[in-house]
């Protein structure tokens, strides 16, 4: 058994082997050069599994998982073939790489995992990518891995708006009140936005909904009354207290304006 462990298991791509590795210690980076396994030189069509003729090839370099403090790139030759049997065109790359991808799937999954524990703009401190790329990869991974929301047997809904970005840009957010699962995100905070979600529910899905928590805005209330007429509306406690404080402030200001000079400090304090 060798005293120096092989790096081969770390870069195990079916049909590809490590040719050599270059390490640039000054830039804390490593380039892993891959080549097609000599026993698999013949290109196979993924559709009909017949042999494909090679049309062209090109050199590619993509980002991969870091190796300790070293950033890692994979360098390999991309082959494009055409199947004469089913007329299918195909680009052959190492497994886990889309034809035009700039990074391996496992690196994107790693970045998405990091985004669970830190803001996207902190990821570049660990991975040599921009925060825009981190956000895009995170969204891409979530779109592939997150299951569709469970819209059956919902007892209670929570509905509110969320401000995003600069300016008056809002999202309507719908949650399952019991599980906290996000059921819907829609642009805007008008009745039509919530209508998109509620109108998509079947009668069987609407039937068990007993109550809906919303703020005191009229748009959400109108949508709930239209689509869930049998559900109770529960107003958001935060907004009720805020409304209560607004009324108290109006009364206090009115009384202060009408009070005698010697009473004003007492009312204001």
TAGIVEN-V711658 format. One record per residue. PHI is phi in whole degrees, 0 to 359 (999 if undefined). OMEGA is omega in whole degrees, 0 to 359 (none if undefined). Layout:
PHI/OMEGA ; PHI/OMEGA
This chain:
999/182 ; 289/178 ; 286/179 ; 256/182 ; 295/180 ; 281/175 ; 273/185 ; 304/180 ; 297/181 ; 286/182 ; 234/182 ; 271/177 ; 248/185 ; 306/179 ; 90/181 ; 229/179 ; 228/178 ; 283/175 ; 274/174 ; 195/181 ; 231/175 ; 253/179 ; 244/177 ; 254/184 ; 294/181 ; 296/181 ; 256/179 ; 52/181 ; 221/178 ; 224/176 ; 242/180 ; 259/181 ; 267/179 ; 255/173 ; 220/179 ; 296/176 ; 302/183 ; 301/180 ; 277/183 ; 235/182 ; 293/181 ; 285/180 ; 279/180 ; 246/177 ; 284/180 ; 285/181 ; 273/183 ; 245/175 ; 66/173 ; 270/180 ; 290/178 ; 246/173 ; 276/180 ; 279/181 ; 266/181 ; 203/176 ; 215/182 ; 208/179 ; 274/180 ; 225/174 ; 227/181 ; 227/177 ; 282/177 ; 226/179 ; 305/178 ; 294/179 ; 244/187 ; 65/178 ; 270/181 ; 268/168 ; 283/187 ; 237/173 ; 239/173 ; 256/177 ; 241/183 ; 203/177 ; 259/177 ; 268/179 ; 246/174 ; 245/182 ; 231/177 ; 228/181 ; 274/180 ; 283/181 ; 275/183 ; 250/177 ; 64/182 ; 274/174 ; 265/183 ; 212/176 ; 255/184 ; 263/177 ; 228/175 ; 301/179 ; 305/180 ; 87/179 ; 225/173 ; 288/184 ; 307/183 ; 247/182 ; 292/178 ; 259/181 ; 205/178 ; 286/178 ; 300/183 ; 291/175 ; 290/178 ; 298/179 ; 294/178 ; 295/179 ; 297/178 ; 299/178 ; 295/178 ; 299/181 ; 293/175 ; 286/187 ; 241/180 ; 206/176 ; 296/181 ; 300/182 ; 285/175 ; 264/182 ; 301/179 ; 301/176 ; 288/182 ; 242/181 ; 235/184 ; 284/177 ; 223/177 ; 279/179 ; 292/175 ; 295/179 ; 293/178 ; 300/180 ; 295/181 ; 294/179 ; 294/179 ; 300/179 ; 298/180 ; 298/180 ; 293/181 ; 296/179 ; 298/181 ; 276/191 ; 255/182 ; 288/178 ; 287/176 ; 295/180 ; 298/179 ; 274/184 ; 260/180 ; 261/175 ; 58/176 ; 277/180 ; 267/184 ; 215/178 ; 245/171 ; 242/185 ; 231/178 ; 203/176 ; 257/178 ; 227/178 ; 281/180 ; 231/177 ; 64/180 ; 269/180 ; 83/183 ; 268/177 ; 247/186 ; 230/170 ; 242/169 ; 267/183 ; 244/177 ; 240/180 ; 241/168 ; 283/187 ; 297/183 ; 276/185 ; 254/183 ; 81/181 ; 291/175 ; 284/183 ; 258/185 ; 199/170 ; 229/180 ; 221/180 ; 289/179 ; 96/180 ; 226/181 ; 266/180 ; 302/182 ; 299/180 ; 293/179 ; 291/177 ; 303/180 ; 304/182 ; 284/186 ; 295/179 ; 287/179 ; 279/179 ; 283/175 ; 280/178 ; 298/178 ; 293/179 ; 282/180 ; 284/189 ; 305/184 ; 281/182 ; 286/184 ; 268/184 ; 209/181 ; 225/178 ; 266/181 ; 219/171 ; 276/186 ; 269/177 ; 294/186 ; 282/186 ; 294/180 ; 294/181 ; 298/180 ; 297/180 ; 292/180 ; 296/179 ; 299/182 ; 286/188 ; 264/181 ; 231/186 ; 296/182 ; 267/182 ; 274/175 ; 282/176 ; 260/178 ; 246/183 ; 281/180 ; 302/182 ; 301/181 ; 301/182 ; 289/178 ; 297/179 ; 295/178 ; 297/177 ; 297/179 ; 299/180 ; 295/178 ; 297/179 ; 296/179 ; 300/180 ; 297/179 ; 297/179 ; 295/181 ; 298/180 ; 295/179 ; 297/180 ; 295/179 ; 294/180 ; 294/184 ; 270/185 ; 284/173 ; 292/184 ; 304/184 ; 288/181 ; 268/185 ; 300/180 ; 300/180 ; 296/181 ; 292/183 ; 292/181 ; 282/none
